[in-house]
Structures are given as structure tokens and as C-alpha cells.
Amino acid sequence: ATTLVILWGSALACSVVNAIPLTMAMIPLIQTIEPLFAAQLGIAGDPAAIHMQVTYPLFWALSLGACLGGNGTLVGAAANVVIAQTGRRNGYNITFANFARISFPLMILSIIISTAYLWLRYFVF
């Protein structure tokens, strides 16, 4: 459940703030909760198991959420702003609302696919 909170939370947050500061702020949080989860799973003394069962899913969730969340709105990623400005210079008016109307549902779809991937990769197989 925490993996999905990190995935969805970082995706929604990164659709309106830059991914780099959010990711930098989340890394210490993940490192803090990692030993707690390992203890709950009974794998506190096994570094390899901690990485496979705790660290990897949490960091993959953060990575996917932060990266794909930036696609959700015009201000979510610098590339989106550059494209909007380039479009404006060439006669295409890409507004925040126009961009979000198309990009936000696609971002949600990509996070749903990421949810399925994380669930299958780390919790089923």
C-alpha cells in the first residue's frame, strides 16, 4: 500500500511541481521507512532481501511517479513549457487547460499501467 501511495502521490505532486526537488525530498523519507518495513517483514538482517522486497519497490514507485507525473500538466516538466512557448511562437496557443485536458488523462493511464507493473513485478511474481 505504501508503494502505491508513493507512486500516486509523487505523480500527482509532480504534475504541478518540479520532479527534482520532490524526489530529493522523498529520498530521505524512503530511507527512513525502509528499516521499519524490513522489520515488519521479518527481513531486517538480510540486506539482499531488504533491497528486493522494500527498497526496489519504493524507489521504483518514486521514480515512475515523479517521471510520469510531470506529463500531467503544462508546468509539470520544463519540456512542456518549452513546447508551449515554441508552439506559441509558431501560432499555436497551448494553454494550461488545453494541455491538461489531453495530458492529465494520459498521465493517469500511465500511472495505472505503472501500478499494474509494480504489483505484478514485486507483489505477484
MOLINHU-V543548 format. One record per pair of residues at least 6 apart in sequence whose C-alpha atoms are under 8 Angstrom apart, sorted by the first residue. I is the first residue (numbers start at 0). J is the second residue. D is the distance in Angstrom with one decimal. If there is no record, write none. Layout:
i | j | d
I | J | D
I | J | D
This chain:
i | j | d
1 | 57 | 7.8
2 | 56 | 6.5
2 | 57 | 5.3
2 | 60 | 5.9
3 | 60 | 7.0
3 | 114 | 6.9
5 | 57 | 7.2
5 | 60 | 6.0
5 | 61 | 5.8
5 | 64 | 7.4
6 | 60 | 4.5
6 | 61 | 5.5
6 | 62 | 8.0
6 | 63 | 6.7
6 | 64 | 4.6
6 | 65 | 7.8
6 | 110 | 7.6
6 | 114 | 7.6
7 | 64 | 6.2
7 | 110 | 7.1
8 | 64 | 7.4
9 | 21 | 7.6
9 | 61 | 6.3
9 | 64 | 5.0
9 | 65 | 5.3
9 | 68 | 7.0
10 | 63 | 7.7
10 | 64 | 4.1
10 | 65 | 5.2
10 | 66 | 7.5
10 | 67 | 6.4
10 | 68 | 3.8
10 | 69 | 7.1
10 | 110 | 7.5
11 | 64 | 7.9
11 | 68 | 5.9
11 | 71 | 7.9
12 | 21 | 7.9
12 | 65 | 8.0
12 | 68 | 7.3
13 | 21 | 7.3
13 | 64 | 7.7
13 | 65 | 5.6
13 | 66 | 7.8
13 | 68 | 5.0
13 | 69 | 5.1
13 | 75 | 5.8
14 | 68 | 4.8
14 | 69 | 4.6
14 | 70 | 6.5
14 | 71 | 4.8
14 | 72 | 5.4
14 | 74 | 7.1
14 | 75 | 4.4
14 | 76 | 7.8
15 | 69 | 7.5
15 | 71 | 7.9
15 | 72 | 6.7
15 | 74 | 5.9
15 | 75 | 5.0
16 | 69 | 8.0
16 | 74 | 7.1
16 | 75 | 5.8
17 | 69 | 7.4
17 | 74 | 7.9
17 | 75 | 6.0
17 | 76 | 6.4
18 | 65 | 5.4
18 | 66 | 6.9
18 | 69 | 6.8
18 | 75 | 7.6
18 | 76 | 7.6
21 | 65 | 7.8
22 | 61 | 7.2
22 | 62 | 7.9
22 | 65 | 6.9
25 | 61 | 7.9
29 | 54 | 8.0
29 | 57 | 7.0
29 | 58 | 7.6
33 | 49 | 7.9
33 | 53 | 6.3
33 | 54 | 6.5
34 | 43 | 6.8
36 | 53 | 6.8
37 | 43 | 4.9
37 | 49 | 6.0
37 | 53 | 6.7
42 | 48 | 6.5
42 | 49 | 6.4
43 | 49 | 7.0
52 | 121 | 7.1
56 | 117 | 6.9
56 | 121 | 6.6
59 | 117 | 7.9
60 | 117 | 7.4
63 | 110 | 7.7
63 | 113 | 7.0
64 | 110 | 7.0
67 | 106 | 6.3
67 | 109 | 7.0
67 | 110 | 7.1
68 | 75 | 7.1
68 | 106 | 6.2
68 | 110 | 7.9
69 | 75 | 4.1
69 | 76 | 5.0
70 | 76 | 6.7
70 | 79 | 7.7
70 | 102 | 6.3
70 | 103 | 7.2
70 | 106 | 6.0
71 | 99 | 6.3
71 | 102 | 5.1
71 | 103 | 4.2
71 | 104 | 7.6
71 | 105 | 7.5
71 | 106 | 5.2
71 | 107 | 7.8
72 | 79 | 7.9
72 | 95 | 6.9
72 | 98 | 6.4
72 | 99 | 4.9
72 | 102 | 6.4
72 | 103 | 6.3
73 | 79 | 5.3
73 | 80 | 6.0
73 | 83 | 7.8
73 | 94 | 7.9
73 | 95 | 5.5
73 | 98 | 6.1
73 | 99 | 6.7
74 | 80 | 6.3
74 | 95 | 7.9
83 | 92 | 7.5
83 | 93 | 5.5
83 | 94 | 7.6
86 | 92 | 6.5
86 | 93 | 6.8
87 | 93 | 6.8
